[in-house]
Amino acid sequence: MAYPGRPVDQAITSKKIIANMKEEFREMCNVPENHQSVGVITTDYPDILRCAVDDATKKTRVEVISFKPYYGGPAVKWSANSGSAYALISGEKVADVKSAMQSIDDYVRRQRFLFDLKGDGSLKYFVGLISPAGKYFQKELGVTAGDALAYVAGPPVEAMFAIDQALKGGDVKVAEFIAPPDHDNCAKAILVGNESACKNALNAFAQSMDQCGRDPLTT
């Protein structure tokens, strides 16, 4: 499906694997006792990483231990490689974690969920189709394995307007709503339904974002 604006490339900014963690590390991070290896990874945008780790739970034998976006987004960071979000995954074997890390890397590079409406970075929005939901989103959102998800995000005013339009545009329900301003000063929602309904909701969100971009002050 074609959305308004120019797709924005997203990237992994740092990643490391700990093959055999110390017991104190396991306890500190709440890693399952039967998991010996973990992977830590960051990306330049938070929402793509959250979708990517969920996708990894569908393709590999890992568990998502933690996902956290940063306060202030990429503008507030300690290094050029810090990115704007962090995830910790774990697996019984290092091979499992390596496979998951590669899966996450491939997903981030392949998917085009972030769009730049004006071509200058001044107005961006995120529209991601997750179909079906993976184990991470099933656990976090209370959805089922057969559900599809429409993941949307954007600037506070524009996204709030567009989320309402997305709910009207598709037979979907709210699985998660993050009111503005969130950690990276956005408004976000994850909507649940069948794949067709989620596609309609994503299109309605994108078209509404475009409308807001062309006429931001008209009420």
N, CA, C and O of each residue as an XYZ file, in Angstrom:
876
protein
N       0.834     -1.193      0.000
C       0.000      0.000      0.000
C       0.873      1.250      0.000
O       1.828      1.345      0.772
N       0.549      2.200     -0.859
C       1.320      3.439     -0.954
C       0.765      4.467      0.025
O      -0.441      4.709      0.074
N       1.649      5.059      0.792
C       1.268      6.085      1.758
C       1.856      7.433      1.351
O       2.862      7.475      0.641
N       1.250      8.530      1.786
C       1.792      9.847      1.464
C       3.179     10.049      2.066
O       3.459      9.584      3.171
N       4.044     10.748      1.330
C       5.367     11.070      1.831
C       6.446     10.133      1.316
O       6.192      9.234      0.515
N       7.644     10.368      1.794
C       8.817      9.603      1.368
C       9.223      8.624      2.464
O       9.381      9.033      3.614
N       9.398      7.333      2.137
C       9.847      6.376      3.154
C      11.214      6.775      3.712
O      12.097      7.215      2.976
N      11.368      6.612      5.016
C      12.612      6.952      5.697
C      13.328      5.666      6.095
O      12.744      4.808      6.757
N      14.586      5.532      5.693
C      15.377      4.375      6.110
C      15.592      4.412      7.613
O      15.798      5.473      8.201
N      15.541      3.233      8.226
C      15.810      3.112      9.655
C      16.942      2.113      9.858
O      17.170      1.242      9.020
N      17.645      2.245     10.971
C      18.874      1.467     11.097
C      19.129      1.010     12.526
O      18.702      1.641     13.493
N      19.843     -0.113     12.625
C      20.434     -0.534     13.891
C      21.598      0.392     14.188
O      22.421      0.654     13.311
N      21.678      0.893     15.423
C      22.777      1.790     15.785
C      23.850      1.106     16.633
O      25.004      1.533     16.634
N      23.478      0.056     17.348
C      24.465     -0.732     18.098
C      23.842     -2.069     18.476
O      22.625     -2.178     18.632
N      24.695     -3.093     18.620
C      24.203     -4.410     19.030
C      25.362     -5.250     19.562
O      26.479     -5.190     19.047
N      25.077     -6.033     20.599
C      26.063     -6.923     21.199
C      25.362     -8.169     21.718
O      24.196     -8.127     22.112
N      26.092     -9.276     21.711
C      25.599    -10.536     22.268
C      26.473    -10.927     23.452
O      27.700    -10.863     23.377
N      25.841    -11.325     24.527
C      26.535    -11.900     25.682
C      26.237    -13.390     25.656
O      25.112    -13.809     25.927
N      27.242    -14.185     25.332
C      27.025    -15.611     25.088
C      26.693    -16.378     26.364
O      25.800    -17.226     26.366
N      27.395    -16.087     27.431
C      27.185    -16.773     28.712
C      27.190    -15.734     29.822
O      28.244    -15.290     30.277
N      26.002    -15.360     30.243
C      25.900    -14.267     31.226
C      26.225    -14.754     32.632
O      26.040    -15.928     32.952
N      26.700    -13.857     33.450
C      26.889    -14.126     34.876
C      25.536    -14.276     35.550
O      24.540    -13.703     35.108
N      25.514    -15.052     36.623
C      24.260    -15.261     37.331
C      23.697    -13.954     37.882
O      22.485    -13.738     37.889
N      24.596    -13.088     38.345
C      24.140    -11.781     38.847
C      23.487    -10.958     37.735
O      22.528    -10.225     37.978
N      24.004    -11.082     36.534
C      23.433    -10.376     35.392
C      22.035    -10.920     35.085
O      21.113    -10.155     34.800
N      21.888    -12.238     35.147
C      20.596    -12.862     34.902
C      19.551    -12.325     35.883
O      18.446    -11.946     35.495
N      19.931    -12.305     37.162
C      19.007    -11.834     38.193
C      18.703    -10.347     38.019
O      17.560     -9.921     38.182
N      19.711     -9.571     37.693
C      19.553     -8.129     37.513
C      18.569     -7.814     36.395
O      17.791     -6.866     36.499
N      18.599     -8.610     35.319
C      17.780     -8.333     34.130
C      16.531     -9.203     34.038
O      15.774     -9.100     33.073
N      16.308    -10.066     35.043
C      15.132    -10.938     35.063
C      15.068    -11.863     33.848
O      14.013    -12.036     33.239
N      16.205    -12.449     33.511
C      16.281    -13.397     32.401
C      15.881    -14.785     32.909
O      16.293    -15.175     34.001
N      15.087    -15.541     32.139
C      14.695    -16.896     32.578
C      15.898    -17.772     32.898
O      16.953    -17.644     32.278
N      15.732    -18.659     33.868
C      16.834    -19.486     34.355
C      17.400    -20.407     33.277
O      18.588    -20.727     33.300
N      16.569    -20.831     32.343
C      17.048    -21.752     31.309
C      17.669    -21.038     30.108
O      18.047    -21.688     29.134
N      17.777    -19.718     30.166
C      18.395    -18.954     29.083
C      19.815    -18.573     29.474
O      20.042    -18.004     30.542
N      20.763    -18.887     28.609
C      22.163    -18.614     28.933
C      22.726    -17.400     28.192
O      23.777    -16.878     28.563
N      22.016    -16.942     27.128
C      22.570    -15.882     26.279
C      21.565    -14.752     26.109
O      20.353    -14.964     26.133
N      22.101    -13.541     25.936
C      21.248    -12.381     25.694
C      21.822    -11.545     24.555
O      23.014    -11.606     24.252
N      20.946    -10.770     23.939
C      21.361     -9.801     22.942
C      20.812     -8.443     23.313
O      19.663     -8.327     23.738
N      21.628     -7.412     23.153
C      21.188     -6.040     23.400
C      21.332     -5.270     22.090
O      22.314     -5.429     21.365
N      20.332     -4.430     21.798
C      20.285     -3.794     20.490
C      19.589     -2.446     20.581
O      18.653     -2.280     21.363
N      20.041     -1.484     19.787
C      19.417     -0.171     19.731
C      19.157      0.214     18.281
O      19.842     -0.255     17.372
N      18.156      1.078     18.072
C      17.832      1.577     16.746
C      17.660      3.087     16.788
O      17.515      3.686     17.853
N      17.680      3.694     15.592
C      17.569      5.150     15.539
C      16.145      5.641     15.783
O      15.956      6.801     16.148
N      15.140      4.787     15.591
C      13.753      5.124     15.908
C      13.169      4.007     16.773
O      13.449      2.834     16.524
N      12.373      4.341     17.773
C      11.937      3.312     18.725
C      10.909      2.330     18.196
O      10.987      1.140     18.500
N       9.945      2.798     17.410
C       8.808      1.949     17.063
C       9.198      0.796     16.146
O       8.614     -0.284     16.233
N      10.172      1.008     15.273
C      10.619     -0.064     14.400
C      11.281     -1.178     15.206
O      11.163     -2.350     14.849
N      11.970     -0.830     16.283
C      12.615     -1.843     17.110
C      11.572     -2.684     17.834
O      11.723     -3.900     17.951
N      10.525     -2.047     18.315
C       9.475     -2.794     19.009
C       8.801     -3.787     18.057
O       8.526     -4.926     18.434
N       8.541     -3.357     16.842
C       7.960     -4.263     15.848
C       8.941     -5.379     15.489
O       8.539     -6.525     15.290
N      10.216     -5.042     15.408
C      11.230     -6.019     14.993
C      11.432     -7.116     16.027
O      11.594     -8.281     15.666
N      11.424     -6.759     17.312
C      11.608     -7.800     18.324
C      10.389     -8.715     18.384
O      10.513     -9.911     18.647
N       9.206     -8.143     18.139
C       8.026     -9.003     18.071
C       8.142     -9.970     16.906
O       7.828    -11.152     17.044
N       8.590     -9.476     15.760
C       8.761    -10.344     14.598
C       9.765    -11.451     14.893
O       9.593    -12.584     14.442
N      10.805    -11.130     15.643
C      11.815    -12.140     15.980
C      11.228    -13.266     16.814
O      11.681    -14.407     16.716
N      10.221    -12.963     17.640
C       9.600    -14.019     18.452
C       8.763    -14.969     17.601
O       8.410    -16.058     18.053
N       8.445    -14.565     16.380
C       7.715    -15.453     15.466
C       8.661    -16.365     14.699
O       8.259    -17.439     14.249
N       9.902    -15.951     14.549
C      10.834    -16.655     13.666
C      11.938    -17.404     14.402
O      12.551    -18.312     13.840
N      12.197    -17.032     15.653
C      13.313    -17.614     16.387
C      12.888    -17.958     17.812
O      11.811    -17.574     18.268
N      13.763    -18.692     18.504
C      13.457    -19.155     19.866
C      14.041    -18.187     20.898
O      15.004    -18.508     21.594
N      13.445    -17.006     20.981
C      13.906    -16.021     21.958
C      12.714    -15.406     22.670
O      11.567    -15.537     22.245
N      13.023    -14.737     23.761
C      12.034    -13.999     24.534
C      12.483    -12.547     24.639
O      13.672    -12.269     24.800
N      11.539    -11.633     24.548
C      11.849    -10.212     24.735
C      11.786     -9.911     26.233
O      10.721     -9.971     26.848
N      12.929     -9.592     26.797
C      13.012     -9.300     28.224
C      12.668     -7.840     28.508
O      12.015     -7.521     29.502
N      13.122     -6.962     27.613
C      12.901     -5.536     27.848
C      12.895     -4.774     26.538
O      13.705     -5.040     25.650
N      11.978     -3.826     26.423
C      12.008     -2.832     25.361
C      11.726     -1.485     26.001
O      10.746     -1.332     26.730
N      12.595     -0.496     25.727
C      12.397      0.823     26.314
C      12.839      1.918     25.346
O      13.973      1.907     24.867
N      11.936      2.870     25.057
C      12.364      4.063     24.312
C      13.049      5.036     25.255
O      12.851      4.977     26.468
N      13.858      5.934     24.697
C      14.577      6.896     25.526
C      13.758      8.161     25.729
O      12.958      8.542     24.874
N      13.964      8.799     26.855
C      13.374     10.106     27.088
C      14.002     11.126     26.137
O      15.225     11.234     26.041
N      13.151     11.864     25.445
C      13.654     12.906     24.556
C      14.072     12.420     23.190
O      14.471     13.221     22.344
N      13.988     11.094     22.952
C      14.367     10.579     21.646
C      15.854     10.682     21.379
O      16.642     10.786     22.319
N      16.258     10.655     20.112
C      17.677     10.620     19.767
C      18.432     11.909     20.082
O      19.663     11.925     20.057
N      17.700     12.999     20.382
C      18.392     14.259     20.689
C      19.109     14.201     22.031
O      20.051     14.956     22.271
N      18.660     13.297     22.910
C      19.259     13.181     24.245
C      19.914     11.807     24.349
O      19.244     10.818     24.643
N      21.216     11.747     24.108
C      21.908     10.466     24.117
C      23.361     10.637     24.519
O      23.913     11.737     24.483
N      23.963      9.530     24.900
C      25.332      9.542     25.411
C      26.370      9.318     24.316
O      27.539      9.658     24.501
N      25.970      8.758     23.194
C      26.925      8.517     22.124
C      26.205      8.552     20.782
O      24.976      8.534     20.717
N      26.990      8.602     19.720
C      26.418      8.634     18.380
C      25.700      7.336     18.043
O      24.880      7.301     17.125
N      26.002      6.266     18.779
C      25.411      4.964     18.497
C      24.281      4.583     19.449
O      23.774      3.462     19.397
N      23.883      5.515     20.321
C      22.881      5.185     21.329
C      21.501      4.958     20.744
O      20.716      4.191     21.302
N      21.185      5.612     19.626
C      19.874      5.469     19.040
C      18.799      6.131     19.875
O      19.065      7.096     20.592
N      17.565      5.605     19.783
C      16.456      6.190     20.539
C      15.641      5.140     21.281
O      14.641      5.473     21.917
N      16.053      3.873     21.209
C      15.361      2.813     21.942
C      16.305      1.635     22.130
O      17.271      1.450     21.390
N      15.989      0.851     23.146
C      16.854     -0.256     23.565
C      15.998     -1.501     23.779
O      14.893     -1.414     24.314
N      16.508     -2.657     23.362
C      15.817     -3.915     23.627
C      16.819     -4.954     24.114
O      17.978     -4.971     23.701
N      16.343     -5.817     25.000
C      17.114     -6.947     25.503
C      16.323     -8.213     25.210
O      15.169     -8.338     25.620
N      16.946     -9.157     24.496
C      16.314    -10.433     24.205
C      17.172    -11.550     24.794
O      18.364    -11.361     25.036
N      16.565    -12.706     25.021
C      17.335    -13.818     25.575
C      16.895    -15.126     24.948
O      15.788    -15.244     24.424
N      17.801    -16.124     25.013
C      17.503    -17.439     24.475
C      18.268    -18.514     25.219
O      19.224    -18.231     25.941
N      17.838    -19.744     25.033
C      18.511    -20.856     25.708
C      19.938    -21.040     25.210
O      20.827    -21.408     25.978
N      20.154    -20.782     23.919
C      21.467    -20.984     23.311
C      21.907    -19.708     22.608
O      21.080    -18.903     22.179
N      23.197    -19.538     22.497
C      23.715    -18.353     21.805
C      23.295    -18.359     20.338
O      23.097    -17.296     19.749
N      23.156    -19.542     19.743
C      22.721    -19.621     18.345
C      21.318    -19.053     18.175
O      21.016    -18.437     17.153
N      20.465    -19.254     19.166
C      19.112    -18.700     19.115
C      19.152    -17.178     19.103
O      18.434    -16.529     18.343
N      19.999    -16.624     19.956
C      20.102    -15.166     20.053
C      20.716    -14.591     18.786
O      20.277    -13.549     18.300
N      21.731    -15.264     18.246
C      22.334    -14.799     16.998
C      21.310    -14.772     15.869
O      21.269    -13.822     15.088
N      20.495    -15.799     15.781
C      19.460    -15.845     14.746
C      18.460    -14.710     14.924
O      18.036    -14.086     13.952
N      18.089    -14.451     16.163
C      17.136    -13.382     16.445
C      17.718    -12.014     16.128
O      17.025    -11.154     15.585
N      18.968    -11.811     16.459
C      19.608    -10.526     16.185
C      19.683    -10.274     14.686
O      19.481     -9.148     14.233
N      19.973    -11.318     13.914
C      19.993    -11.170     12.463
C      18.599    -10.889     11.929
O      18.424    -10.087     11.012
N      17.607    -11.556     12.512
C      16.226    -11.322     12.105
C      15.811     -9.879     12.370
O      15.163     -9.252     11.532
N      16.178     -9.361     13.518
C      15.858     -7.974     13.868
C      16.543     -7.011     12.910
O      15.929     -6.058     12.431
N      17.809     -7.264     12.636
C      18.569     -6.416     11.713
C      17.917     -6.396     10.338
O      17.745     -5.332      9.743
N      17.553     -7.570      9.833
C      16.917     -7.663      8.518
C      15.581     -6.920      8.497
O      15.265     -6.221      7.534
N      14.822     -7.075      9.543
C      13.492     -6.445      9.623
C      13.610     -4.927      9.594
O      12.889     -4.256      8.856
N      14.515     -4.392     10.393
C      14.687     -2.935     10.464
C      15.105     -2.381      9.115
O      14.616     -1.329      8.702
N      15.998     -3.066      8.422
C      16.472     -2.590      7.127
C      15.415     -2.733      6.026
O      15.375     -1.939      5.086
N      14.563     -3.751      6.153
C      13.623     -4.071      5.082
C      12.324     -3.273      5.155
O      11.813     -2.817      4.133
N      11.797     -3.108      6.351
C      10.477     -2.497      6.486
C      10.516     -0.996      6.227
O      11.498     -0.322      6.538
N       9.444     -0.492      5.659
C       9.287      0.934      5.393
C       8.012      1.398      6.081
O       6.956      1.514      5.459
N       8.132      1.660      7.376
C       6.992      2.062      8.192
C       7.013      3.555      8.530
O       5.991      4.112      8.929
N       8.156      4.197      8.375
C       8.306      5.609      8.735
C       8.303      6.452      7.463
O       9.001      6.147      6.496
N       7.492      7.532      7.485
C       7.347      8.373      6.300
C       7.578      9.843      6.640
O       7.179     10.331      7.697
N       8.230     10.523      5.716
C       8.513     11.954      5.818
C       7.573     12.665      4.849
O       7.737     12.558      3.634
N       6.591     13.389      5.381
C       5.557     13.972      4.531
C       6.056     15.117      3.663
O       5.618     15.273      2.523
N       6.972     15.917      4.199
C       7.392     17.115      3.480
C       8.764     16.992      2.837
O       9.195     17.880      2.102
N       9.441     15.900      3.113
C      10.746     15.677      2.504
C      11.894     16.386      3.180
O      13.034     16.300      2.724
N      11.606     17.092      4.274
C      12.665     17.829      4.977
C      12.788     17.419      6.442
O      13.510     18.055      7.209
N      12.089     16.367      6.827
C      12.148     15.889      8.203
C      11.285     16.644      9.184
O      11.325     16.370     10.383
N      10.501     17.594      8.696
C       9.715     18.443      9.612
C       8.397     17.808     10.037
O       7.773     18.284     10.985
N       7.955     16.749      9.363
C       6.712     16.073      9.758
C       6.793     14.613      9.322
O       6.711     14.292      8.136
N       6.957     13.737     10.317
C       7.062     12.311     10.052
C       5.945     11.559     10.779
O       5.392     12.036     11.769
N       5.637     10.390     10.267
C       4.654      9.533     10.927
C       5.019      8.076     10.687
O       5.787      7.755      9.781
N       4.458      7.202     11.511
C       4.793      5.776     11.492
C       3.520      4.973     11.290
O       2.544      5.160     12.017
N       3.524      4.076     10.304
C       2.392      3.179     10.059
C       2.929      1.774      9.808
O       3.535      1.512      8.770
N       2.705      0.878     10.754
C       3.236     -0.469     10.636
C       2.155     -1.526     10.727
O       1.331     -1.502     11.641
N       2.154     -2.460      9.777
C       1.241     -3.599      9.814
C       1.981     -4.793     10.399
O       3.019     -5.197      9.874
N       1.464     -5.353     11.466
C       2.020     -6.561     12.078
C       0.974     -7.645     11.934
O      -0.073     -7.586     12.579
N       1.240     -8.633     11.099
C       0.245     -9.667     10.824
C       0.930    -11.007     10.558
O       1.615    -11.179      9.550
N       0.731    -11.957     11.482
C      -0.029    -11.847     12.721
C       0.839    -11.319     13.856
O       2.051    -11.166     13.702
N       0.216    -11.043     14.989
C       0.970    -10.607     16.167
C       1.873    -11.727     16.657
O       1.482    -12.894     16.676
N       3.091    -11.356     17.053
C       4.022    -12.330     17.604
C       3.825    -12.524     19.098
O       2.931    -11.930     19.702
N       4.664    -13.356     19.683
C       4.528    -13.703     21.100
C       4.721    -12.486     22.007
O       4.076    -12.376     23.050
N       5.606    -11.580     21.610
C       5.846    -10.391     22.439
C       4.593     -9.535     22.527
O       4.167     -9.177     23.625
N       3.994     -9.198     21.379
C       2.790     -8.373     21.391
C       1.607     -9.131     21.993
O       0.757     -8.524     22.644
N       1.540    -10.430     21.787
C       0.469    -11.200     22.424
C       0.519    -11.036     23.944
O      -0.507    -10.843     24.596
N       1.724    -11.117     24.488
C       1.885    -11.000     25.938
C       1.670     -9.578     26.418
O       1.000     -9.363     27.428
N       2.225     -8.605     25.714
C       2.147     -7.207     26.134
C       0.747     -6.621     25.987
O       0.314     -5.824     26.819
N       0.044     -7.013     24.939
C      -1.226     -6.378     24.594
C      -2.445     -7.239     24.888
O      -3.574     -6.751     24.839
N      -2.229     -8.510     25.192
C      -3.357     -9.391     25.455
C      -4.128     -9.752     24.200
O      -5.331    -10.004     24.263
N      -3.443     -9.782     23.049
C      -4.090    -10.171     21.791
C      -3.780    -11.635     21.515
O      -2.973    -12.251     22.212
N      -4.432    -12.192     20.484
C      -4.245    -13.608     20.174
C      -3.298    -13.786     18.990
O      -2.952    -12.829     18.297
N      -2.890    -15.034     18.780
C      -1.927    -15.335     17.714
C      -2.485    -15.040     16.329
O      -1.718    -14.814     15.393
N      -3.811    -15.038     16.183
C      -4.396    -14.787     14.875
C      -4.703    -13.338     14.585
O      -5.135    -13.006     13.481
N      -4.489    -12.463     15.561
C      -4.802    -11.042     15.383
C      -3.751    -10.336     14.546
O      -2.566    -10.666     14.600
N      -4.201     -9.366     13.776
C      -3.298     -8.428     13.107
C      -3.302     -7.120     13.894
O      -4.247     -6.821     14.625
N      -2.229     -6.347     13.731
C      -2.086     -5.086     14.453
C      -1.746     -3.956     13.497
O      -0.991     -4.137     12.542
N      -2.311     -2.797     13.766
C      -1.947     -1.568     13.058
C      -1.256     -0.659     14.063
O      -1.887     -0.167     14.999
N       0.031     -0.439     13.872
C       0.857      0.356     14.796
C       1.030      1.738     14.182
O       1.590      1.873     13.094
N       0.547      2.771     14.884
C       0.602      4.130     14.342
C       1.218      5.083     15.357
O       1.042      4.924     16.565
N       1.944      6.077     14.847
C       2.578      7.071     15.708
C       2.836      8.340     14.917
O       3.019      8.303     13.700
N       2.848      9.461     15.622
C       3.139     10.735     14.979
C       3.151     11.856     15.995
O       2.960     11.609     17.185
N       3.374     13.087     15.549
C       3.385     14.238     16.454
C       2.053     14.363     17.187
O       1.029     13.909     16.675
N       2.044     14.967     18.373
C       0.877     14.924     19.258
C      -0.460     15.318     18.629
O      -1.387     14.508     18.625
N      -0.584     16.526     18.103
C      -1.880     16.974     17.584
C      -2.273     16.174     16.352
O      -3.394     15.672     16.261
N      -1.357     16.058     15.413
C      -1.644     15.356     14.169
C      -2.018     13.898     14.414
O      -2.967     13.387     13.819
N      -1.266     13.226     15.292
C      -1.521     11.811     15.540
C      -2.835     11.589     16.278
O      -3.542     10.621     16.000
N      -3.172     12.475     17.217
C      -4.442     12.322     17.923
C      -5.606     12.419     16.941
O      -6.544     11.625     17.009
N      -5.550     13.381     16.038
C      -6.579     13.512     15.008
C      -6.609     12.273     14.120
O      -7.681     11.764     13.793
N      -5.433     11.793     13.731
C      -5.345     10.674     12.806
C      -5.726      9.348     13.451
O      -6.247      8.466     12.769
N      -5.480      9.186     14.742
C      -5.884      7.951     15.431
C      -7.406      7.819     15.414
O      -7.931      6.729     15.184
N      -8.109      8.910     15.652
C      -9.563      8.872     15.584
C     -10.026      8.471     14.186
O     -10.954      7.677     14.036
N      -9.376      9.024     13.173
C      -9.733      8.680     11.799
C      -9.419      7.214     11.490
O     -10.148      6.567     10.738
N      -8.352      6.701     12.063
C      -8.004      5.294     11.863
C      -9.066      4.384     12.472
O      -9.426      3.364     11.883
N      -9.564      4.749     13.643
C     -10.620      3.961     14.286
C     -11.909      3.994     13.471
O     -12.660      3.019     13.441
N     -12.156      5.113     12.819
C     -13.340      5.227     11.973
C     -13.148      4.531     10.624
O     -14.115      4.109      9.990
N     -11.894      4.419     10.195
C     -11.616      3.892      8.865
C     -11.524      2.387      8.781
O     -11.586      1.828      7.686
N     -11.376      1.713      9.917
C     -11.259      0.261      9.903
C     -11.980     -0.343     11.089
O     -12.145      0.313     12.117
N     -12.413     -1.593     10.956
C     -13.107     -2.299     12.041
C     -12.062     -2.809     13.026
O     -11.769     -4.003     13.085
N     -11.504     -1.874     13.800
C     -10.413     -2.181     14.718
C     -10.745     -1.659     16.111
O     -11.603     -0.794     16.286
N     -10.048     -2.204     17.083
C     -10.171     -1.764     18.468
C      -8.797     -1.322     18.975
O      -7.774     -1.687     18.397
N      -8.776     -0.552     20.033
C      -7.521     -0.088     20.611
C      -6.942     -1.172     21.520
O      -7.559     -1.560     22.512
N      -5.750     -1.656     21.166
C      -5.030     -2.596     22.026
C      -4.108     -1.855     22.982
O      -3.875     -2.299     24.106
N      -3.580     -0.711     22.521
C      -2.714      0.115     23.375
C      -2.774      1.550     22.886
O      -2.750      1.807     21.682
N      -2.850      2.470     23.811
C      -2.795      3.892     23.483
C      -1.762      4.550     24.369
O      -1.774      4.378     25.588
N      -0.860      5.310     23.748
C       0.156      6.050     24.488
C      -0.105      7.533     24.251
O       0.151      8.060     23.169
N      -0.616      8.191     25.284
C      -1.019      9.591     25.155
C       0.195     10.500     25.023
O       1.262     10.196     25.556
N       0.037     11.604     24.320
C       1.157     12.544     24.187
C       1.341     13.362     25.459
O       0.383     13.610     26.191
N       2.579     13.778     25.719
C       3.778     13.360     24.998
C       4.355     12.095     25.605
O       4.458     11.986     26.826
N       4.730     11.146     24.774
C       5.395      9.955     25.286
C       6.891     10.238     25.391
O       7.305     11.397     25.360
N       7.704      9.193     25.515
C       9.138      9.391     25.706
C       9.766     10.229     24.601
O      10.633     11.064     24.862
N       9.322     10.003     23.351
C       9.896     10.777     22.251
C       8.894     11.798     21.697
O       8.905     12.128     20.511
N       8.023     12.287     22.598
C       7.138     13.431     22.303
C       6.147     13.162     21.178
O       5.857     14.049     20.375
N       5.629     11.943     21.121
C       4.640     11.553     20.121
C       3.339     11.131     20.788
O       3.236     11.080     22.013
N       2.356     10.833     19.960
C       1.168     10.086     20.363
C       1.173      8.797     19.562
O       1.530      8.793     18.384
N       0.773      7.691     20.206
C       0.879      6.394     19.545
C      -0.313      5.516     19.903
O      -0.939      5.685     20.950
N      -0.611      4.579     19.015
C      -1.638      3.584     19.295
C      -1.314      2.308     18.542
O      -0.713      2.330     17.468
N      -1.727      1.196     19.133
C      -1.701     -0.085     18.444
C      -3.144     -0.571     18.387
O      -3.791     -0.762     19.417
N      -3.633     -0.765     17.173
C      -5.018     -1.153     16.938
C      -5.062     -2.607     16.506
O      -4.162     -3.071     15.807
N      -6.095     -3.332     16.913
C      -6.175     -4.759     16.645
C      -7.432     -5.077     15.843
O      -8.490     -4.486     16.061
N      -7.300     -6.013     14.916
C      -8.413     -6.462     14.083
C      -7.912     -7.513     13.124
O      -6.853     -8.100     13.345
N      -8.658     -7.763     12.057
C      -8.110     -8.644     11.031
C      -7.201     -7.835     10.107
O      -7.152     -6.609     10.196
N      -6.482     -8.525      9.220
C      -5.476     -7.839      8.404
C      -6.094     -6.765      7.512
O      -5.543     -5.671      7.383
N      -7.221     -7.067      6.904
C      -7.866     -6.092      6.028
C      -8.283     -4.844      6.785
O      -8.085     -3.729      6.303
N      -8.859     -5.022      7.965
C      -9.282     -3.884      8.779
C      -8.089     -3.045      9.217
O      -8.164     -1.816      9.249
N      -6.999     -3.707      9.552
C      -5.797     -2.979      9.973
C      -5.217     -2.175      8.809
O      -4.762     -1.047      9.000
N      -5.231     -2.745      7.619
C      -4.749     -2.006      6.450
C      -5.594     -0.752      6.215
O      -5.056      0.312      5.906
N      -6.913     -0.877      6.361
C      -7.795      0.275      6.198
C      -7.513      1.338      7.255
O      -7.519      2.533      6.960
N      -7.267      0.896      8.485
C      -6.968      1.839      9.563
C      -5.645      2.563      9.309
O      -5.541      3.767      9.542
N      -4.647      1.839      8.836
C      -3.358      2.457      8.542
C      -3.488      3.487      7.429
O      -2.899      4.565      7.501
N      -4.258      3.155      6.406
C      -4.446      4.096      5.304
C      -5.176      5.348      5.780
O      -4.821      6.460      5.388
N      -6.194      5.173      6.623
C      -6.927      6.325      7.151
C      -6.014      7.201      7.995
O      -6.090      8.427      7.925
N      -5.154      6.583      8.789
C      -4.205      7.339      9.605
C      -3.262      8.141      8.720
O      -3.045      9.331      8.952
N      -2.703      7.488      7.707
C      -1.738      8.148      6.821
C      -2.367      9.312      6.067
O      -1.766     10.381      5.955
N      -3.564      9.110      5.554
C      -4.235     10.178      4.808
C      -4.562     11.361      5.735
O      -4.490     12.518      5.321
N      -4.915     11.065      6.969
C      -5.210     12.137      7.936
C      -3.954     12.904      8.320
O      -3.998     14.119      8.513
N      -2.830     12.193      8.432
C      -1.567     12.865      8.694
C      -1.219     13.805      7.539
O      -0.744     14.919      7.761
N      -1.453     13.360      6.328
C      -1.200     14.191      5.159
C      -2.086     15.425      5.173
O      -1.632     16.527      4.866
N      -3.348     15.241      5.530
C      -4.271     16.377      5.632
C      -3.782     17.387      6.655
O      -3.800     18.592      6.401
N      -3.348     16.904      7.802
C      -2.842     17.789      8.851
C      -1.588     18.520      8.389
O      -1.398     19.696      8.701
N      -0.743     17.830      7.655
C       0.485     18.455      7.171
C       0.235     19.575      6.195
O       0.955     20.573      6.188
N      -0.792     19.417      5.360
C      -1.118     20.449      4.357
C      -1.892     21.619      4.956
O      -1.852     22.732      4.431
N      -2.599     21.362      6.063
C      -3.436     22.434      6.644
C      -3.449     22.296      8.166
O      -4.442     21.850      8.740
N      -2.340     22.679      8.827
C      -2.191     22.393     10.251
C      -3.050     23.245     11.189
O      -3.236     22.868     12.345
N      -3.573     24.374     10.729
C      -4.250     25.316     11.640
C      -5.763     25.361     11.497
O      -6.444     25.997     12.302
N      -6.295     24.693     10.482
C      -7.736     24.715     10.309
C      -8.396     23.728     11.259
O      -7.994     22.566     11.315
N      -9.410     24.172     12.013
C     -10.122     23.307     12.938
C     -11.440     22.866     12.347
O     -12.187     22.125     12.986
